[in-house]
């Protein structure tokens, strides 16, 4: 099995910064895409940022220029650096990982979520 452990969520003032981390562990052969999603109260979960195995990235329009996604393949970890945070960035942030398990099975996993609250 695979475990995803997220960290870094917090209460922060508008204009502040946070860095989220998501570490994958378990029976992993290789990791393909890694991404961050968020869900605000009363809204659907939405893609925030995505990074492919080769390093190419994609961002939601609402976070372009403010958020940066990166990954450390040696640590099976994905990061989300969030700058110039706004109240609209408030929500539960989930990491998502596409990977191949030992044994050759492709699988997709979600983290447990970490709360980000942007408020003065």
Number of C-alpha atoms within 10 A of each C-alpha: 9 15 16 21 18 22 17 16 18 16 14 18 15 17 14 14 17 18 16 21 22 29 19 22 13 11 13 20 13 15 20 16 19 27 26 26 19 23 19 17 10 6 9 9 15 14 18 25 23 24 21 16 15 8 14 11 16 16 19 13 9 11 17 12 11 13 20 20 24 20 21 10 12 6 11 17 20 25 22 23 15 20 17 15 22 18 15 12 21 20 21 18 28 25 30 23 25 18 22 17 18 13 9 11 10 15 13 15 16 19 19 16 22 21 18 22 21 20 16 9
